[in-house]
Amino acid sequence: MHTLYSKPSTVSCLCHADSMEEEADFNWEEYLEETGATAAPHTAFKHVDISLQSSFQPGMKLEVANKSSPDTYWVATIVTTCGQLLLLRFSGYGDDRKADFWCDVMTAELHPVGWCSQNNKTLQPPEAIKEKYSDWTDFLIQDLTGSRTAPANLLEGPLRGKNTVDLIVEGSVMEVRDLTDPSLYWAAHVAQNIGGRLRLRHVGLQDDAHDTWLFYLDVRLRPLGWAQENRLSLEPPAELRGLKSALEWQEALEAARSEAQQNPLPLEVFKDHADLTKHSFRTGMKLEMVSPSEPFHICPVSVTQVYDEHYFQVTVDDLTPEATPLSLVCHSESPGILPVQWCLKNGIGLERPRGYLSQDFDWADYLKQSGTETAPDACFPDAWQSRGFAKDMWLEAVNPVRPTEVCVAQITQVRGRLLWLRLEGLPRSVPECIVDVESMDIFPVGWCETNAYLLTPPLKPQQKKIAVVQPEKQLAPPQPVETIPLNLCEPVAMDTGSANGRYCCSRIYVNHRCFSGPYLNKGRIAELPQDVGPGKCTLVLKEVLSMLINAAYKPGRVLRELQDVEDQHWDCHEETLKAKYKGKTYRSSIRIVRLAEQIPDFCRKVCVKLQCCPNLFSPVQVTDQCPENCSVQTKTKYTYYYGKKKKLSKPFGGEESLEAKPTRRRKKRKAIFVQKKRRSSAVDYTPAGSPQDSDEVEDEDDLMLQSGSEEGTSSEPREDHTDTSSVEVANSRPRRAVTLRRATHTGIASSSREGEQLPPTQETGDTECQLVLERNPLEWSVDDVVTFITSTDCAALAKIFQEQDIDGQALLLLTLPTVQECMELKLGPAIKLCHQIERVKVAFYAQYAN
């Protein structure tokens, strides 16, 4: 359809170039927040969703080197994917996730199923499950029957680890079907690949004047050789044939074939192309269609030729004597074709055919005059879905007049399968364009930014600038980095022997038991995975730093601190990291080391900068007690030792010192709970045992989460002054709250009315019986937690704990914000539930914490 559009004038292009300069100031998140608008859901764009899928799919089988037994291999299943990282589980573990492991497809020794038998290698199960089955051969036969194996070309060779879209590189050659003849194809080079949107240049042409833009899933695209295999014509489009002689076209084709043989385009690229269904159109039938040349209105068209069971030709009705037929090849699921009377039923104006004499168009009269019939409704399969589009939603859309341009667009109306879009940022007024919900020329918000492509923003300048984190001056000289005694740790070897190995690391461990410092939320640290990796150094470290930022009380502050972490001897790569807090977005370029041997130094300096234990995240796993003995130190002492009385400066001016002084209790507050504006899940929540002291932030409520917010969610204040975030909890397992489980099903705590009375609460002054626990709540199973909740006045909420698999360890991590957010409770029931949870916490600290 693109080749039918006329090219814009030079003046229009120049005006457009000026408007594009505003793009640098445009940010979708800020724009949507300011206007109160809603982005179209990402799930509505099926073609984009398919393009993001990894070539590796969950459930695929492959053979992996067995680390426990050198020179042996075992079959593993892909659990999930994250870019070039695969989460694998060895066959035989069933649903047991404890031995799942990450590997980088670019560096790990991975092979397709059957590789071992072809290369005389040994298949042997891991030692941990070796005795689980007596006949492993029979087990493997059953396990592999009906399963999918990972493609060999994605595990070995130049295509290793690439996603489907990434397999299409500049210079790749494929065949493109002609717009007006389904039996005519011609080869084209890929000039650009923008997230699967291809700029195609016909073989034999050098300039971009006749380039065509198509998404890689378009049915017009076929692999090189398709036309010959299916006995179809391979000729240049009719409108281009006169540009060169037949000999020149043929020579250009032979050169393209020679290039394609040296770097063939994998057939994997075409695996997601939809199969066409049979149509039931006949020559002479009338229907309505979005104009192929000007997609701003709907017009009557006629079926002028039926090619085969899949393709037919439609021509826009034109009754003028000098009419030049405007035809297009369609299939039964072509976007934009509609039955007669569709416009009338949906209240949309139908464009009269050129040369039609009457002012009012009437289908009955028109059919009678032309002696034709309408295409029955059965010709239009109702296979489309609404996709969730709604009026006033925003997205990104291709400018139909200028296909190289992608604009900010707003949906002005939705009628059936059609959307009306108002394109923003164009230098002159353009009518609302009409697109089908199945169109591959519309994209979700942020698509251009993700693919580093220029987006045309609204012409109206943005008033509110994004809050960008600026680096601040270092307030104290950097402290010497101390050597960690590794005798209490398990060193993890890193592959630094090869050129590729230097840029890849094994794993970065998050040692949850280590001291989290004044910036990081202990509860959220406990929810992070135990390790990240293996993979490319910059990729793994970026993921780790992003997790730390999201686990902070004040993400923007941590982002600022990370700006100052650098060393002139490091080989660094800059990555842009983001932090969100209270509706604001912070961005900063962080220097991340690229070499594996520099990772330990980088991790340690980041930890020192954040005033947490140097082992909090590290390539070294702390298995027992931390060599820094950080778990027994209070926050103030620890900050004094590592921070050297360094002040914590505010992000936006003003400072309060963080001196080494004894911890003191916060002043009593008049209210236990404060109803605040509902925050998204990106905002940090302060759990019980926050490491922040009140003297740091008492006057910084707008800049830093208040340190006493955990007391604010408590019904009974604690009497001890110890910083509970640094208290080591016995048998603590750092797992995400919803996955914490225990297999034990033993006795549960009981509430004693004759127990020791607690001090009065901050709000009412009433007294209440203290809970006496028969067992450590860290050992409670999910059923134990449900039993306890059932025994309280919150019994109606017990089902939620069962559904979300909340055991004792997860229960102790719950706070008022997390209860409201994760359980979707209103303030009243949430407060009531937190009261019971705090009773368990107080009893735990009294009976078991020491």
C-alpha positions in Angstrom: 0.0 0.0 0.0 2.9 2.3 0.6 4.0 2.6 -3.0 0.6 4.1 -3.8 1.2 7.2 -1.6 2.5 10.4 -3.2 5.7 11.8 -1.9 5.4 15.0 0.2 6.7 18.3 -1.1 10.1 19.7 -0.3 8.6 22.5 1.8 6.6 19.9 3.8 9.8 17.9 4.5 11.7 21.0 5.6 8.9 22.0 8.0 8.9 18.5 9.3 12.6 18.5 9.9 12.2 21.5 12.2 9.5 19.8 14.2 11.6 16.8 14.7 14.1 18.8 16.7 11.5 18.8 19.5 11.8 15.1 19.9 14.7 15.3 22.3 12.5 17.0 24.8 9.6 14.6 24.4 9.0 11.8 27.0 6.0 9.6 26.8 5.7 9.1 30.6 5.8 12.8 31.3 3.4 13.5 28.5 0.8 10.9 29.6 1.1 12.1 33.2 0.6 15.8 32.3 -2.4 15.2 30.0 -3.9 12.4 32.1 -4.1 10.3 29.0 -3.9 6.5 28.7 -1.6 4.4 26.5 -3.0 1.7 24.4 -2.2 -1.7 26.1 1.0 -3.4 24.8 -1.0 -6.6 24.4 -3.1 -4.9 21.7 -0.2 -5.0 19.2 0.0 -8.6 18.3 2.7 -8.2 15.7 5.0 -6.4 18.2 4.4 -9.0 20.8 5.5 -11.7 18.3 8.6 -9.8 17.4 9.7 -9.6 21.0 9.5 -13.3 21.5 12.8 -15.1 21.9 13.7 -17.7 19.3 14.0 -20.0 22.3 10.6 -20.9 23.8 9.8 -22.3 27.2 9.6 -26.1 27.1 12.3 -26.6 24.5 14.9 -29.3 25.3 18.6 -29.2 24.8 21.8 -30.9 26.1 23.9 -29.0 28.6 27.3 -29.7 30.1 27.0 -31.3 33.5 29.1 -29.2 35.9 29.1 -31.9 38.6 30.7 -34.5 36.3 33.3 -33.2 33.8 32.9 -34.3 30.2 29.3 -35.4 30.7 26.1 -33.9 29.6 22.4 -34.0 30.5 19.1 -33.0 29.0 17.6 -29.7 30.3 14.4 -27.8 29.7 14.1 -24.1 29.1 11.9 -22.7 31.9 12.0 -19.0 30.8 14.2 -16.6 28.8 15.5 -13.1 29.4 17.3 -11.9 26.3 20.3 -14.1 25.7 19.9 -15.6 29.2 18.1 -19.0 29.6 16.7 -20.4 32.8 17.2 -24.1 32.6 16.1 -27.1 34.7 17.7 -30.6 34.3 15.3 -33.4 33.4 14.4 -35.4 36.4 13.8 -32.5 38.8 10.1 -32.4 37.9 8.6 -29.3 39.4 11.4 -28.8 41.9 12.9 -25.3 41.2 15.8 -25.4 43.7 18.3 -26.5 41.1 17.2 -24.1 38.3 20.2 -22.3 36.8 20.8 -19.4 34.4 23.2 -19.6 31.5 24.2 -17.4 28.7 23.5 -18.9 25.3 26.5 -17.0 23.9 29.0 -18.6 26.3 27.5 -21.7 27.8 28.1 -25.2 26.3 24.6 -25.9 24.9 23.7 -28.4 22.2 20.6 -29.7 20.5 19.1 -33.0 21.6 21.0 -35.8 19.9 24.3 -34.1 19.9 25.8 -36.4 22.4 24.9 -39.6 20.5 26.3 -38.1 17.3 29.6 -37.1 19.0 30.0 -40.1 21.3 29.5 -38.0 24.4 28.2 -39.3 27.7 24.7 -38.4 28.9 24.6 -38.6 32.7 22.2 -37.2 35.2 23.4 -34.8 38.0 24.7 -36.4 41.2 21.8 -34.9 43.2 19.2 -36.9 41.4 21.3 -39.9 40.2 19.4 -42.3 42.5 15.9 -41.0 41.7 15.3 -43.4 38.8 16.7 -46.8 38.2 16.4 -46.7 34.4 17.3 -43.2 33.1 17.2 -44.4 29.5 13.5 -45.2 29.8 12.9 -41.9 31.6 14.6 -39.9 28.8 12.5 -41.6 26.1 9.3 -40.7 27.9 10.6 -37.2 28.7 11.6 -36.4 25.1 8.6 -38.0 23.4 6.5 -35.2 21.9 8.9 -32.4 23.1 10.5 -29.7 21.0 14.2 -29.4 20.7 16.1 -26.1 20.5 17.1 -25.4 16.8 20.7 -26.3 16.2 21.4 -23.1 14.2 20.4 -21.0 17.3 22.9 -22.9 19.5 25.9 -22.9 17.2 27.3 -20.7 14.5 26.8 -17.0 13.7 23.1 -17.1 14.5 23.7 -18.3 18.1 21.5 -16.7 20.6 19.7 -14.2 18.3 16.0 -13.4 18.4 14.0 -13.9 15.2 14.0 -10.2 14.4 17.7 -9.9 14.9 18.3 -12.6 12.3 17.3 -10.0 9.7 20.4 -7.9 9.1 21.2 -5.1 6.8 21.8 -6.5 3.4 19.6 -9.6 3.8 17.7 -10.6 0.7 14.1 -11.7 0.4 11.3 -11.7 -2.1 8.5 -9.2 -2.1 5.1 -9.8 -3.7 3.8 -7.1 -6.1 0.9 -5.0 -5.0 -1.2 -5.6 -8.1 -0.2 -9.1 -9.1 0.0 -12.0 -6.6 2.0 -14.1 -9.0 4.7 -11.5 -9.4 7.7 -11.3 -7.0 11.0 -9.4 -7.0 14.0 -9.6 -4.8 14.8 -6.8 -2.3 17.6 -5.9 0.1 16.9 -5.0 3.7 18.2 -1.4 4.0 17.0 -1.0 7.6 15.6 -3.2 10.3 13.8 -1.2 13.0 12.4 -3.7 15.5 11.1 -5.8 12.7 9.9 -2.9 10.5 11.9 -3.4 7.4 13.0 -0.7 4.9 13.2 -2.7 1.6 15.1 -1.6 -1.5 14.4 -3.5 -4.8 17.4 -5.3 -6.2 18.9 -3.2 -9.0 18.1 0.2 -7.4 20.6 2.3 -5.5 18.7 5.2 -4.1 15.8 5.3 -1.6 13.2 6.9 -3.8 11.3 3.7 -4.3 11.9 2.1 -0.9 9.1 0.1 0.7 8.4 -0.3 4.4 6.9 -3.6 5.6 6.8 -5.4 8.9 8.7 -8.7 8.7 5.4 -10.7 9.4 3.7 -9.2 6.3 2.4 -12.0 3.9 4.0 -10.2 1.0 7.5 -11.2 2.2 8.9 -14.6 1.2 12.4 -16.2 1.4 14.6 -15.9 -1.7 13.7 -18.7 -4.1 10.1 -18.8 -3.2 8.8 -17.7 -6.6 10.9 -20.2 -8.4 9.9 -23.1 -6.2 6.2 -22.2 -6.6 6.5 -21.5 -10.4 5.8 -17.8 -10.0 7.2 -14.9 -12.0 10.3 -13.1 -10.7 10.2 -9.7 -12.4 10.6 -6.1 -11.2 7.4 -4.2 -10.5 5.8 -2.8 -13.6 6.3 0.9 -12.5 10.1 0.3 -12.2 10.9 -1.8 -15.2 11.6 1.2 -17.4 14.4 2.4 -15.1 16.8 -0.3 -16.3 17.2 -2.7 -19.2 16.1 -6.4 -18.8 19.8 -7.4 -18.8 20.6 -5.0 -16.0 17.8 -6.2 -13.9 18.8 -9.8 -14.4 22.5 -9.1 -13.6 21.4 -7.3 -10.4 19.3 -10.4 -9.4 22.2 -12.8 -10.0 24.5 -10.6 -7.8 21.9 -10.6 -5.1 21.5 -14.4 -5.2 25.3 -14.7 -4.9 25.3 -12.4 -1.9 22.5 -14.4 -0.3 24.3 -17.7 -0.7 27.2 -16.3 1.3 25.0 -15.0 4.0 21.6 -16.8 3.7 18.6 -15.5 5.6 17.5 -18.2 8.0 14.0 -19.7 7.3 13.4 -19.2 11.0 12.5 -15.6 10.1 9.3 -16.7 8.4 8.1 -19.2 11.0 5.5 -16.8 12.4 3.9 -15.9 9.1 0.1 -16.5 9.2 -1.4 -19.0 6.8 -4.0 -17.5 4.5 -7.5 -18.8 4.5 -9.6 -19.4 1.4 -11.9 -16.6 0.3 -15.4 -16.8 -1.3 -15.4 -13.6 -3.4 -16.6 -13.5 -7.0 -15.9 -11.1 -9.8 -18.3 -8.1 -9.8 -19.1 -8.2 -6.1 -19.2 -4.8 -4.4 -17.8 -4.0 -0.9 -16.5 -1.1 1.1 -12.9 -0.5 1.8 -10.5 2.0 3.4 -9.1 4.0 0.5 -5.7 2.4 -0.4 -4.3 5.6 -1.8 -5.6 8.0 0.9 -6.5 6.1 4.1 -8.6 9.0 5.4 -12.0 7.8 4.2 -13.9 4.7 3.1 -15.1 4.2 -0.4 -17.0 1.7 -2.6 -14.8 -0.9 -4.4 -15.4 -3.8 -6.8 -13.9 -7.3 -7.1 -12.4 -7.1 -10.6 -10.5 -10.3 -10.7 -10.2 -13.6 -8.8 -6.7 -15.1 -9.0 -7.1 -18.2 -6.9 -8.6 -19.5 -3.7 -6.4 -17.1 -1.7 -6.1 -13.9 -3.7 -8.5 -11.5 -5.5 -8.2 -8.0 -6.9 -10.3 -5.0 -5.9 -10.5 -1.7 -7.8 -11.7 1.6 -6.4 -15.0 2.6 -8.1 -14.5 5.6 -10.5 -17.2 6.5 -12.9 -15.3 9.3 -14.8 -14.5 8.7 -18.5 -10.8 9.4 -18.0 -10.6 7.1 -14.9 -7.2 5.4 -14.2 -8.0 2.2 -12.3 -6.6 2.0 -8.8 -6.3 -1.7 -7.9 -5.0 -3.7 -5.1 -4.5 -7.4 -4.4 -6.4 -8.7 -1.3 -7.0 -11.9 0.6 -9.9 -12.8 2.9 -8.2 -11.3 6.0 -6.8 -8.1 4.3 -7.2 -5.1 6.7 -9.7 -2.5 5.7 -12.1 -4.5 3.6 -15.7 -4.2 4.8 -19.2 -5.5 3.8 -21.7 -3.2 2.1 -23.7 -1.0 4.5 -20.9 -1.2 7.1 -20.5 2.6 7.1 -24.3 3.1 7.4 -24.5 0.8 10.4 -21.6 2.4 12.2 -22.6 6.0 11.5 -19.6 6.7 9.2 -19.8 8.7 6.0 -19.1 6.8 2.8 -17.1 8.6 0.1 -19.1 8.8 -3.2 -17.4 7.3 -6.2 -15.9 9.8 -8.5 -18.4 10.7 -11.3 -21.4 9.7 -9.3 -24.1 12.3 -10.2 -26.4 12.2 -7.2 -25.5 14.1 -4.0 -26.7 11.4 -1.7 -25.1 7.9 -2.3 -27.5 5.0 -1.9 -26.3 1.5 -2.2 -29.6 0.1 -3.5 -29.7 2.6 -6.4 -26.0 2.1 -7.1 -26.3 -1.7 -7.3 -29.4 -1.4 -9.5 -27.7 1.0 -11.9 -24.5 -1.1 -12.1 -26.3 -4.4 -12.2 -24.0 -5.9 -9.6 -24.3 -7.7 -6.2 -22.9 -7.2 -2.8 -20.4 -9.5 -1.2 -22.2 -11.5 1.4 -21.2 -11.2 5.1 -19.9 -14.7 4.9 -17.0 -13.4 2.8 -15.8 -11.4 5.8 -14.6 -13.8 8.5 -15.2 -12.3 12.0 -11.8 -13.5 13.2 -10.5 -10.1 14.3 -10.5 -9.0 17.9 -10.9 -5.6 19.4 -7.5 -5.9 21.0 -8.5 -3.6 23.8 -8.3 -0.3 21.9 -10.5 2.5 23.2 -11.2 6.1 22.4 -8.5 8.7 23.6 -5.8 6.0 24.0 -2.4 6.9 22.7 0.1 5.0 20.6 2.7 5.4 17.8 1.6 5.2 14.2 3.2 5.4 10.8 2.4 8.5 8.8 0.7 7.1 5.7 1.8 10.0 3.6 5.4 9.6 4.6 6.1 6.0 5.6 9.5 6.8 7.0 7.9 8.8 9.8 6.4 7.5 13.0 4.2 9.9 14.9 2.6 10.3 18.3 -1.1 9.4 17.7 -4.4 9.5 19.6 -7.3 7.3 18.9 -10.3 9.6 18.3 -12.9 6.8 17.7 -13.2 3.1 17.4 -15.8 1.4 15.1 -15.7 -2.3 14.9 -12.3 -3.3 13.6 -11.3 0.2 12.5 -9.5 3.0 14.4 -9.4 6.7 13.6 -6.1 8.2 14.5 -5.1 11.9 14.9 -1.4 12.1 14.1 0.5 14.7 16.2 3.5 16.8 15.2 2.7 17.2 11.5 3.6 20.7 10.1 0.2 21.0 8.3 -3.3 19.8 9.1 -3.8 16.2 8.0 -7.2 14.4 8.2 -7.6 11.6 10.7 -6.2 8.4 9.2 -8.1 5.1 9.4 -6.2 1.9 10.3 -7.3 -1.7 11.0 -6.8 -3.2 14.5 -4.7 -5.8 12.7 -2.5 -3.2 11.0 1.3 -3.6 11.4 1.8 0.2 11.0 0.8 1.0 14.6 3.0 0.4 17.7 2.7 0.7 21.4 3.9 3.7 23.4 7.7 3.6 23.7 8.3 1.5 20.6 10.4 4.1 18.8 12.5 4.8 21.9 13.1 1.1 22.4 14.3 0.7 18.8 16.3 4.0 18.8 14.1 5.4 16.0 13.0 9.0 15.8 9.5 9.7 16.9 7.6 12.8 15.7 6.3 14.4 18.9 3.3 16.8 19.3 4.1 20.3 18.2 3.1 21.8 21.5 6.2 22.2 23.6 6.3 20.4 26.8 6.2 22.6 29.9 7.4 20.2 32.4 10.9 18.9 32.0 11.9 15.5 33.2 13.6 15.3 36.5 17.1 14.3 35.6 19.5 13.3 38.3 22.6 15.5 38.2 25.9 14.4 39.7 26.8 16.0 42.9 30.2 16.9 44.2 31.9 14.3 46.3 31.6 15.4 49.9 34.3 13.2 51.3 37.5 11.6 49.8 37.0 8.1 48.6 37.9 5.5 51.2 40.5 2.8 50.5 39.0 -0.4 49.4 39.7 -3.2 51.9 40.4 -6.8 51.0 37.6 -9.2 51.9 38.9 -12.4 53.6 37.5 -15.1 51.4 38.0 -18.0 53.8 34.4 -17.8 54.9 33.1 -17.4 51.4 32.7 -19.6 48.3 34.6 -18.1 45.4 33.0 -18.4 42.0 35.3 -18.8 39.1 35.0 -16.5 36.2 35.8 -17.3 32.6 38.4 -14.8 31.7 40.6 -16.9 29.5 39.2 -16.1 26.1 38.4 -12.9 24.4 34.7 -13.4 24.8 35.1 -14.7 28.3 36.7 -11.4 29.4 33.4 -9.7 28.7 31.2 -12.3 30.4 30.8 -13.1 34.1 29.3 -16.1 35.8 27.0 -14.9 38.6 26.5 -11.8 40.8 25.1 -12.9 44.2 22.8 -10.9 46.3 23.8 -11.8 49.8 20.5 -11.0 51.5 21.8 -11.4 55.1 24.4 -8.7 54.7 23.7 -5.2 56.0 21.7 -3.1 53.6 22.8 0.4 54.7 20.8 3.6 54.9 19.7 3.8 51.3 18.3 0.3 50.6 15.1 -1.2 51.9 15.9 -4.5 53.8 12.5 -6.0 53.1 12.8 -5.4 49.4 16.4 -6.7 49.3 15.0 -9.9 50.8 12.6 -10.3 47.9 15.4 -10.1 45.2 16.6 -13.3 43.6 19.7 -15.0 45.0 21.8 -14.3 42.0 21.8 -12.8 38.5 23.8 -14.3 35.6 25.7 -15.7 33.9 26.0 -13.4 30.9 27.6 -10.4 29.4 29.1 -8.2 32.2 27.3 -5.0 31.3 24.0 -6.9 30.9 24.3 -8.7 34.3 25.5 -5.6 36.1 22.8 -3.4 34.6 20.2 -5.8 35.9 21.7 -5.9 39.4 22.0 -2.1 39.6 18.4 -1.8 38.4 17.3 -4.1 41.2 19.2 -2.1 43.8 17.6 1.1 42.6 14.1 -0.4 42.8 14.9 -1.7 46.3 15.9 1.8 47.6 13.9 4.0 49.9 14.7 6.9 47.5 15.5 5.4 44.1 16.6 8.8 42.7 19.1 9.2 45.5 20.7 5.8 44.8 20.8 6.7 41.1 22.7 9.8 42.0 25.2 8.0 44.2 25.9 5.5 41.4 26.9 8.3 39.1 30.0 8.9 41.3 31.2 5.3 41.2 34.1 5.3 38.8 37.8 4.4 38.4 40.2 5.7 35.8 41.6 2.2 35.3 38.2 0.5 34.5 37.2 -0.4 31.0 33.7 1.0 31.2 30.5 1.2 29.1 27.8 3.8 29.8 24.3 2.6 30.4 21.2 4.7 31.0 19.4 3.6 34.2 16.0 4.9 35.4 14.4 5.4 38.8 10.8 6.2 39.6 9.5 7.8 42.7 6.3 9.7 43.6 5.3 10.1 39.9 8.7 11.4 38.9 11.2 9.7 36.6 14.9 10.1 37.1 17.5 9.2 34.4 21.2 9.0 34.6 24.1 7.5 32.6 26.0 5.1 34.8 29.5 3.8 33.9 29.5 0.0 34.1 32.7 -2.2 33.8 32.9 -4.4 30.8 35.6 -6.8 32.0 35.0 -9.8 34.3 38.2 -9.2 36.3 37.0 -5.7 37.2 33.6 -6.8 38.6 34.7 -7.6 42.2 36.3 -4.1 42.5 33.2 -2.5 40.9 30.7 -4.3 43.2 32.7 -3.4 46.3 33.0 0.3 45.4 29.3 0.5 44.7 28.5 -1.1 48.1 30.9 1.3 49.9 29.3 4.2 48.0 25.8 3.1 49.2 27.2 2.6 52.7 26.1 -1.1 52.9 28.1 -4.2 53.5 30.8 -4.6 50.7 29.4 -8.2 50.3 25.8 -7.2 49.8 26.1 -7.9 46.1 29.2 -9.6 44.9 30.6 -12.3 42.6 31.4 -14.0 46.0 28.6 -15.9 47.7 28.4 -15.6 51.5 27.4 -19.0 52.7 27.7 -18.5 56.5 28.6 -15.5 58.5 29.7 -12.4 56.5 33.4 -11.8 56.9 32.6 -8.2 57.6 30.5 -9.3 60.6 27.9 -6.8 59.4 24.9 -8.5 60.9 25.7 -7.5 64.5 26.3 -3.8 63.9 23.8 -1.1 64.2 23.2 1.2 61.3 24.8 4.1 62.9 28.0 2.3 63.8 28.2 0.8 60.4 27.7 4.1 58.6 30.4 5.6 60.9 32.8 2.8 60.0 32.3 2.8 56.2 30.9 6.3 55.6 33.5 8.1 57.8 30.8 10.5 59.1 29.9 11.3 55.6 26.9 13.5 55.2 23.9 12.3 53.3 23.1 15.2 51.0 19.6 15.8 49.8 18.8 15.3 46.1 17.6 18.8 45.6 19.5 21.1 48.0 19.8 21.2 51.8 21.8 18.7 53.9 21.6 17.1 57.3 24.5 15.3 58.8 24.7 11.6 59.4 27.1 11.6 62.3 28.0 8.7 64.5 25.6 9.1 67.4 23.6 6.6 69.4 20.3 5.6 67.9 17.3 7.2 69.5 13.7 6.4 69.5 11.4 8.4 67.3 8.9 10.8 68.7 5.4 9.5 69.1 3.1 10.3 66.3 -0.5 11.3 66.7 -1.7 8.9 64.0 -0.7 5.4 63.4 -1.6 5.3 59.8 -1.7 8.1 57.3 -3.7 7.7 54.1 -1.5 8.9 51.3 -2.0 9.0 47.6 -2.0 5.6 46.1 1.4 4.8 44.6 2.3 2.4 41.9 4.3 -0.7 42.5 7.4 1.1 41.3 7.4 3.1 44.6 9.4 1.7 47.5 7.7 0.5 50.6 9.3 0.6 54.0 9.1 -2.7 55.8 9.3 -3.4 59.5 12.8 -2.8 60.6 13.8 0.1 58.4 17.4 1.1 58.8 16.8 4.8 58.6 17.0 7.0 61.7 14.6 9.8 62.3 17.3 12.4 62.7 18.3 11.9 59.1 15.0 12.6 57.5 12.7 14.2 60.0 12.4 17.3 57.8 12.7 15.5 54.5 9.3 13.9 54.0 9.1 15.2 50.5 12.6 14.0 49.6 13.1 10.8 51.6 10.7 8.1 52.9 10.3 8.7 56.6 12.4 6.3 58.6 9.6 5.6 61.1 7.0 4.5 58.6 7.3 1.0 59.8 6.4 2.1 63.3 3.5 3.9 61.7 2.2 0.6 60.4 2.6 -1.0 63.8 0.0 -1.4 66.4 2.5 -2.0 69.2 5.8 -0.1 69.3 9.0 -2.1 70.0 10.9 -1.5 73.2 14.3 -2.3 72.0 16.5 0.3 70.2 18.3 -2.2 68.1 18.2 -1.7 64.3 16.2 -4.7 63.3 17.2 -4.6 59.7 20.7 -5.7 60.8 19.4 -8.5 63.0 20.2 -11.9 61.4 17.1 -14.0 61.3 17.7 -17.7 61.8 17.2 -19.9 58.8 16.2 -17.0 56.7 15.8 -17.9 53.0 15.9 -15.0 50.6 13.0 -15.8 48.4 10.2 -13.7 46.9 7.2 -13.5 49.2 4.8 -15.3 47.0 7.1 -18.3 46.7 8.2 -18.8 50.3 7.1 -22.2 51.5 7.8 -24.8 54.2 6.9 -28.5 54.1 6.2 -28.7 57.8 2.7 -28.8 59.1 3.0 -28.6 62.9 1.5 -26.6 65.7 0.6 -23.0 65.4 0.8 -20.0 67.7 -1.9 -19.5 70.3 -3.2 -16.3 71.7 -3.3 -16.1 75.5 -5.6 -13.7 77.3 -3.5 -14.1 80.4 -0.2 -13.3 78.8 2.0 -10.3 79.5 0.3 -7.0 78.6 1.8 -4.8 76.0 2.4 -1.1 76.4 -0.4 1.2 75.2 -0.6 1.8 71.5 0.5 5.2 70.1 -3.0 6.1 69.1 -5.5 4.8 71.7 -3.6 4.1 74.8 -5.5 0.8 75.3 -3.8 -2.3 76.5 -3.9 -5.7 74.7 -2.8 -9.2 75.4 0.6 -10.2 74.0 0.7 -13.0 71.6 2.7 -16.1 72.8 4.2 -18.2 70.0 4.6 -21.9 70.4 6.9 -22.0 67.4 9.2 -19.7 65.5 7.0 -18.0 62.8 9.9 -18.4 60.4 9.1 -22.1 60.4 5.4 -21.6 59.7 4.1 -23.2 56.5 1.4 -21.6 54.3 -1.2 -23.7 56.1 0.1 -22.5 59.5 -0.3 -18.9 58.4 -3.8 -19.6 57.2 -4.7 -21.3 60.5 -3.4 -18.2 62.4 -5.3 -15.7 60.3 -8.4 -17.8 60.6 -8.2 -17.6 64.4 -8.2 -13.8 64.3 -10.9 -11.3 63.4 -9.5 -11.3 59.8 -10.6 -14.8 59.1 -12.3 -13.7 55.9 -8.9 -12.8 54.4 -7.3 -16.2 55.0 -8.1 -17.3 51.5 -5.8 -14.6 50.1 -2.9 -16.0 52.1 -3.6 -19.5 50.7 -3.9 -18.3 47.1 -0.6 -16.2 47.3 1.4 -18.9 49.1 2.4 -16.7 52.0 4.3 -18.7 54.7 5.8 -17.5 57.9 8.8 -15.8 56.4 6.7 -13.9 53.9 4.2 -12.9 56.7 7.0 -11.1 58.6 7.8 -9.1 55.5 4.3 -7.7 55.0 3.6 -4.0 55.8 0.6 -1.8 55.3 1.6 -0.5 51.8 2.4 -4.0 50.5 -0.8 -5.4 52.0 -2.8 -2.7 50.3 -1.0 -3.1 47.0 -0.6 -6.9 46.7 -3.9 -7.9 48.3 -5.9 -5.0 46.9 -7.4 -4.2 50.3 -9.0 -0.9 51.3 -7.4 1.0 54.2 -9.7 -0.2 56.9 -9.3 -4.0 56.4 -5.6 -3.5 55.6 -5.1 -1.8 59.0 -7.0 -4.5 60.8 -4.9 -7.2 59.1 -1.6 -5.4 59.8 -2.5 -5.2 63.4 -2.6 -9.0 63.6 0.7 -9.3 61.6 2.4 -6.8 64.0 1.3 -8.9 66.9 3.2 -11.8 65.4 6.2 -9.6 64.7 6.4 -8.2 68.2 6.1 -11.7 69.7 8.8 -12.9 67.3 11.2 -10.2 68.4 10.5 -10.8 72.0 10.8 -14.6 71.9 13.1 -15.5 69.0 15.1 -12.6 67.5 17.8 -12.8 70.1 
